Each structure stands twice: as C-alpha cells, then as structure tokens.
Amino acid sequence: MEYHARSFLGAIVSYLNEDHPQAINREELRRLVDAWNKSGRSCADMEGYPELRSYWNGHLGYAPLEGSILPDEDGSGWMIAFSVRSPLLVDYYSGSPWPNPEDLAIDRARQVFVELLLNPEREKLSAKPCARCGCYYIKKTVRQKVYCSRKCGKDGTAAYATKQRLKAEHQDKLRVATEEARKWATAHTKEDWKRWVSKQAAGRREGLTPKFLTRAVNKGELTEPTKGER
C-alpha cells in the first residue's frame, strides 16, 4: 500500500510542476496546496473551502468516492484505492450539458487535491516549492525543507553567495562614490560632479560612470552633492 501511495503522490507532484492546460488547472491545484500549507496542513477548517465540499460530501445523492482493488506492496494481497468523483461529471450523467474544458481542468485540480488529502504519504510533499527551481518535491528526509535535490541545493547556495558578493561590491562602490562626491563639493572645478567623479582615480577603479551615479541617485542610494558642502 505504501508503494502505491508513494506512486500516486509522485503523480500529484507532476501535476503541481508540469503544465497540463487541457487536463488539469495547475494554478488551481497550487492555490489549494498553498492554502493547505499556510493553515499548518490542518483540515479542521475545510468548511472554508465551499468549492470543495461536494467532492467529499457526495453530490446529488452519489457517494463521493469510488474504490478500485489493487495489489498491495508485496503482491501477496489486495488493497482498496479510492478515487474522488467529479461533481461536474455526476451532473453530466444526471442530464446536465457536458462541461467546458476550462471547468473540467479546475474540477480535476480539485479532485487531485482531495486525493492528496486522502493519501497516507501526503506529509512527504514539500511544504514549499524548491527555493532554486520552483518545483514541489517528495522529501527524502524530514529535514529536507528548502531544495529538491543536492544539485539545486549546491546551485542555490552558490547563487546566494554570488548575490551577497555583488551586494557587498555595490555597497563599496556607493561608499567610494559618496567620498568622491564630497571631494567634488570643495574642489575648484566647474565640471559636473558625475563627470568629475568618474575621471578621478578612485572613480575609474570602481567603475563610477556618470550612468552608474545617475542610477544610484534615482534609486535613493546616493545623495546628489552641492557645491560648498563638507
């Protein structure tokens, strides 16, 4: 049974990560999973999901679940696997028109979400998408909470380190730009401060071009100097 539950969970993960516009609405499935995660994975307040009520309370007198017999994990016995009925299709078989593809895709997403809640392996689904690739994944260990794989973990750590390095370098450039701008304020020159700073030794070394200085001022990272300031 554990094997089949894990296999079904893998199928749910593929629906969360891959786009199947004609078969399932991924955005709807992700919305429901995100709400479930934010609630602490508690189903105590499932009345807050009125659009899902008919998927487990039954619809037009029909039972909400259908069972299938499958071999158990070691093949020596049998188990019952439940699938969730579609209220839209129950309506159809009761005489309603065939639903449009968009409604069916949303309907299937809700079915899959309820199937997730019925899956005994559901806690192995990551609480958030991978911080690197944005995909949901099946956790290999309880402590796995950020990245889906070692590769993403390695790449994510390297990307973070690069981001921190670039941030530090940017702050250094702003510090030098501030110092050079103060020098311009008291220098005997009629040249525009941005051009003057860009021509100084420190300005050339740090790449303090007029364009960089203009962008820094516009972003509020740098204060434009005034002649006579100290």
NORGI-V911942 format. One record per pair of residues at least 24 apart in sequence whose C-alpha atoms are under 8 Angstrom apart, sorted by sequence separation. I is the first residue (numbers start at 1). GAP is how many residues later the second one is. D is the distance in whole Angstrom. If there is no record, write none. Layout:
i->[I | I]
gap->[GAP | GAP]
d->[D | D]
This chain:
i->[132 | 86 | 131 | 85 | 176 | 177 | 84 | 176 | 56 | 59 | 84 | 55 | 55 | 60 | 84 | 176 | 55 | 59 | 60 | 84 | 177 | 55 | 83 | 193 | 54 | 173 | 173 | 173 | 177 | 185 | 185 | 186 | 174 | 185 | 186 | 181 | 182 | 184 | 185 | 186 | 178 | 181 | 185 | 186 | 178 | 185 | 174 | 182 | 174 | 182 | 55 | 55 | 52 | 56 | 55 | 4 | 4 | 3 | 1 | 2 | 1 | 25 | 29 | 1 | 28 | 32 | 22 | 22 | 24 | 25 | 29 | 33 | 23 | 24 | 25 | 28 | 29 | 32 | 23 | 24 | 28 | 22 | 24 | 25 | 26 | 29 | 21 | 24 | 25 | 29 | 23 | 24 | 37 | 37 | 34 | 12 | 12 | 9 | 9 | 8 | 9 | 13 | 9 | 5 | 5 | 6 | 5 | 9 | 2 | 17 | 2 | 16 | 17 | 16 | 13 | 13 | 13 | 10 | 9]
gap->[24 | 25 | 25 | 26 | 26 | 26 | 27 | 27 | 28 | 28 | 28 | 29 | 30 | 30 | 30 | 30 | 31 | 31 | 31 | 31 | 31 | 32 | 32 | 32 | 33 | 33 | 34 | 35 | 36 | 40 | 41 | 41 | 42 | 42 | 42 | 43 | 43 | 43 | 43 | 43 | 44 | 44 | 44 | 44 | 45 | 45 | 47 | 47 | 48 | 48 | 55 | 56 | 58 | 58 | 59 | 68 | 69 | 70 | 71 | 71 | 72 | 77 | 77 | 78 | 78 | 78 | 79 | 80 | 80 | 80 | 80 | 80 | 81 | 81 | 81 | 81 | 81 | 81 | 82 | 82 | 82 | 83 | 83 | 83 | 83 | 83 | 84 | 84 | 84 | 84 | 85 | 85 | 90 | 91 | 94 | 100 | 104 | 107 | 110 | 111 | 112 | 112 | 113 | 114 | 115 | 115 | 116 | 116 | 118 | 118 | 119 | 119 | 119 | 120 | 123 | 124 | 125 | 128 | 129]
d->[5 | 7 | 7 | 7 | 7 | 7 | 6 | 8 | 8 | 6 | 8 | 7 | 7 | 8 | 7 | 8 | 7 | 7 | 8 | 7 | 7 | 7 | 7 | 8 | 7 | 6 | 8 | 7 | 8 | 6 | 6 | 6 | 8 | 4 | 5 | 8 | 7 | 7 | 5 | 7 | 7 | 6 | 6 | 7 | 8 | 7 | 7 | 7 | 7 | 6 | 8 | 7 | 7 | 8 | 7 | 8 | 7 | 6 | 5 | 6 | 5 | 8 | 8 | 7 | 6 | 8 | 7 | 7 | 7 | 5 | 5 | 7 | 8 | 4 | 5 | 6 | 7 | 7 | 5 | 6 | 7 | 6 | 8 | 7 | 7 | 8 | 7 | 5 | 6 | 6 | 7 | 5 | 6 | 8 | 8 | 7 | 7 | 7 | 7 | 8 | 7 | 8 | 7 | 6 | 7 | 6 | 6 | 8 | 8 | 6 | 8 | 8 | 6 | 7 | 6 | 6 | 8 | 7 | 8]
